[in-house]
Amino acid sequence: MNVHAVILDWAGTVVDHGSRAPMGAFVRAFAQFGVTVSIADARGPMGMAKWDHIRAVGHTPSVAAAWRARHGRDFSEADVEAIFQVFEPMNIAAVRDHADIVPGAIAAIDGLRARGIRIAGTTGYTRPIMDVLEPLAAASGYAPEFTVCAGDLPAGRPSPLMMWYAMAKLGVWPAATVVKVDDTAPGIGEGAAAGAWTIGIALTGNAVGLSAEELAGLPATERTRFREQAAAELHDADMVIDSIADLPQAIAAIDERLAAGERPG
């Protein structure tokens, strides 16, 4: 038994080094409703479907208090929908400026495909956002077989539904032959709930939040600190790697573990 399929997250994993597009859109969307959201609060639930993400941010104690002070009432489900209607166009605009492919991603993915491994995606982005992002990524050389988006199914991350749908569409089983790669805890949770192997991405994703240039400019000690911080957030993953460039070696290690009779989790 070996790995048959790899299901990749998008922002912070394959594109948008530092997962910067959604973070800025969340901050700006809440600001339009008179509430200031910190970058830390905006990044906290990253990886969830965007409605769930907005709901989680709105119920963060500091944001909930600010909302109550500004609007004279508690944050509500109607507010989630109102903010989403503002957020989605902002995120669509932002992905145009953050569609860069993470260094090493194309070579890593091509290497996996050369070994017969199927490549698909799941994302916390909605279909309208992906309708903009996917052609930009394809023009740069990345096109998975398909992507399952937030909103395509009744529940998003960390539920396993998007993973199970992807596995069914690929015709790949058992789950122990599938690997989920993601830079967020909800994305790792999605893979684990589906029974797949999980690989966390530490340095290019949401936990660090830096562009490739900013990351390259860090002193070694600071880079190590960021790496440890990200690994702590991704502690439920079967393994954590620095970036998708390291994925072929990680998949080879999982193949060895499968050969030895190990299973995910």
C-alpha positions in Angstrom: 0.0 0.0 0.0 1.2 3.5 -0.8 -0.1 7.1 -1.3 -2.6 7.3 -4.1 -3.8 10.9 -3.8 -2.8 14.2 -2.2 -5.5 16.8 -1.4 -4.0 20.2 -1.2 -5.2 23.4 0.4 -4.8 26.6 -1.6 -3.8 29.9 0.2 -0.7 29.5 2.3 0.0 26.0 0.9 0.3 26.3 -2.9 -0.4 29.9 -3.6 -0.3 33.2 -1.6 2.8 32.8 0.5 1.7 33.9 4.0 -2.0 33.6 3.2 -2.3 37.4 3.1 -5.3 37.8 0.8 -8.1 36.6 3.2 -6.6 38.2 6.3 -6.7 41.8 4.8 -10.2 41.3 3.5 -11.5 40.2 6.9 -10.0 43.3 8.6 -11.4 45.6 6.0 -14.9 44.0 6.0 -15.3 44.4 9.8 -14.0 47.9 9.5 -16.9 48.8 7.2 -19.2 48.0 10.1 -17.3 50.2 12.5 -15.4 47.5 14.3 -11.6 47.1 14.4 -10.3 43.5 14.1 -6.7 42.7 14.9 -4.7 40.7 12.5 -4.4 38.0 15.1 -8.2 37.8 15.5 -8.6 37.7 11.7 -6.1 34.9 11.3 -7.3 32.8 14.3 -10.0 30.7 12.5 -8.3 30.7 9.1 -9.0 27.6 7.1 -12.7 27.5 8.0 -15.4 28.2 5.4 -15.7 32.0 5.3 -19.1 32.2 6.9 -17.8 30.1 9.8 -14.7 32.2 9.9 -16.7 35.5 10.1 -18.9 33.9 12.8 -15.9 32.9 14.8 -14.2 36.3 14.6 -17.4 38.0 15.5 -17.7 35.9 18.7 -14.1 36.4 19.7 -14.5 38.2 23.1 -12.7 41.4 22.1 -14.6 41.7 18.8 -17.9 40.8 20.4 -17.4 43.5 23.0 -16.4 46.1 20.3 -19.5 45.1 18.2 -21.8 45.5 21.2 -20.3 48.9 22.0 -20.6 50.1 18.4 -24.1 48.6 17.5 -25.8 48.3 20.9 -26.5 44.7 20.5 -24.8 41.3 20.3 -23.2 40.0 17.1 -25.8 37.9 15.2 -26.3 35.5 12.3 -27.7 38.4 10.2 -24.4 40.2 10.8 -22.5 37.2 9.6 -24.3 37.3 6.3 -24.1 41.1 6.0 -20.3 41.0 6.6 -19.9 38.1 4.1 -21.6 40.1 1.4 -19.0 42.8 1.9 -16.1 40.3 2.4 -16.4 38.1 -0.6 -15.9 40.9 -3.2 -12.9 42.2 -1.2 -11.4 38.7 -1.2 -12.0 38.3 -4.9 -10.1 41.5 -5.5 -7.4 40.5 -3.1 -6.6 37.1 -4.6 -5.7 38.9 -7.9 -2.8 40.4 -6.1 -1.9 37.3 -4.1 -2.0 34.5 -6.6 1.7 33.9 -6.5 2.8 30.2 -6.5 4.7 29.2 -3.4 8.4 28.6 -4.4 9.0 25.0 -5.2 5.3 24.1 -5.5 5.2 23.3 -9.2 8.3 21.0 -9.1 7.0 19.2 -6.0 3.5 18.6 -7.5 4.9 17.6 -10.9 7.2 15.1 -9.1 4.2 13.5 -7.3 2.2 13.3 -10.5 5.2 11.6 -12.2 4.8 8.8 -9.5 1.1 8.4 -10.4 -0.2 10.3 -7.4 -3.5 12.1 -8.0 -3.8 15.8 -7.1 -7.0 17.6 -6.0 -7.8 20.5 -3.6 -10.1 21.6 -0.9 -10.4 25.2 0.3 -12.1 27.5 2.7 -12.6 29.9 -0.3 -16.0 30.1 -2.0 -16.7 29.1 -5.6 -16.8 32.8 -6.8 -13.4 33.4 -5.2 -11.9 30.3 -6.8 -13.4 31.2 -10.2 -10.9 34.1 -10.1 -8.0 32.3 -8.5 -7.9 29.0 -10.4 -7.3 30.5 -13.8 -4.5 32.7 -12.4 -2.9 29.7 -10.8 -3.3 27.6 -14.0 -1.5 30.3 -16.0 1.4 29.9 -13.6 1.4 26.1 -13.9 -0.8 24.8 -11.1 -4.1 23.1 -11.9 -5.4 20.3 -9.7 -7.9 17.8 -11.1 -10.6 19.7 -9.2 -11.2 21.8 -6.1 -13.9 21.3 -3.5 -15.0 24.8 -2.2 -16.6 26.0 1.0 -20.3 26.1 0.3 -20.2 23.1 -2.1 -21.4 20.8 0.7 -23.5 21.2 3.8 -20.5 21.6 6.1 -16.9 22.8 5.7 -13.8 22.3 7.7 -13.0 20.8 10.1 -15.8 18.3 9.0 -14.5 15.6 6.7 -17.2 16.1 4.0 -15.0 18.0 1.5 -12.3 15.3 1.8 -14.7 12.5 1.5 -16.3 14.1 -1.6 -12.8 14.6 -3.1 -11.9 10.9 -2.4 -15.2 9.7 -4.0 -14.7 11.9 -7.0 -11.1 10.6 -7.5 -12.3 7.1 -6.9 -9.5 6.6 -4.3 -9.7 4.5 -1.2 -9.0 3.6 1.6 -8.4 6.9 3.4 -5.0 5.7 4.6 -3.8 6.1 1.0 -4.8 9.8 0.9 -2.8 12.7 2.3 -4.2 16.1 3.3 -1.8 19.0 3.1 -2.7 22.3 4.8 -1.4 25.3 6.7 -4.2 25.7 9.2 -5.6 23.7 12.1 -9.1 23.4 10.6 -7.6 22.0 7.4 -5.6 19.4 9.3 -8.7 18.6 11.3 -10.5 18.0 8.0 -8.0 15.5 6.9 -7.8 13.7 10.2 -11.6 13.5 10.5 -11.6 11.8 7.0 -9.1 9.2 8.1 -6.3 10.5 5.9 -2.7 11.3 6.6 -2.1 14.9 7.4 0.9 17.2 6.7 1.1 20.7 8.1 2.8 23.5 6.3 4.6 25.7 8.7 6.5 28.6 7.2 4.5 29.6 4.1 1.1 29.7 5.7 -1.2 31.5 8.0 0.7 30.9 11.2 3.7 33.0 10.0 1.9 35.3 7.6 4.9 36.6 5.7 5.7 36.9 2.0 8.5 34.9 0.6 10.7 37.9 0.6 9.9 38.8 4.2 10.5 35.2 5.3 13.9 35.1 3.5 15.0 38.2 5.2 14.5 36.9 8.7 17.5 36.1 10.9 17.8 32.3 11.5 16.8 32.6 15.1 13.6 34.4 14.2 12.8 31.9 11.5 13.2 29.1 14.0 10.9 30.8 16.4 8.2 31.2 13.8 8.6 27.6 12.7 8.1 26.4 16.3 5.1 28.6 16.7 3.5 27.3 13.5 4.3 23.7 14.4 2.6 24.1 17.7 -0.6 25.3 16.0 -0.4 22.3 13.7 0.4 19.8 16.4 -2.4 17.4 15.4 -0.8 16.8 12.0 1.0 13.5 11.3 4.0 15.5 10.3 4.9 19.2 9.8 7.2 20.5 7.0 8.4 24.0 6.2 6.8 24.3 2.7 5.2 22.4 -0.1 8.7 22.2 -1.7 9.4 19.5 1.0 6.3 17.5 0.1 7.9 14.7 -2.1 10.2 13.7 0.7 7.3 13.7 3.2 5.1 11.5 0.9 8.1 9.1 0.6 8.2 8.9 4.4 4.5 8.2 4.6 4.9 5.4 2.0 7.5 3.9 4.3 5.2 4.1 7.2 2.4 2.5 5.3 4.8 -0.3 4.2 5.6 -0.8 7.9 1.9 -1.2 8.7 1.3 2.2 10.2 -1.9 4.1 9.7 -2.8 7.8 10.1 -3.4 9.5 13.4 
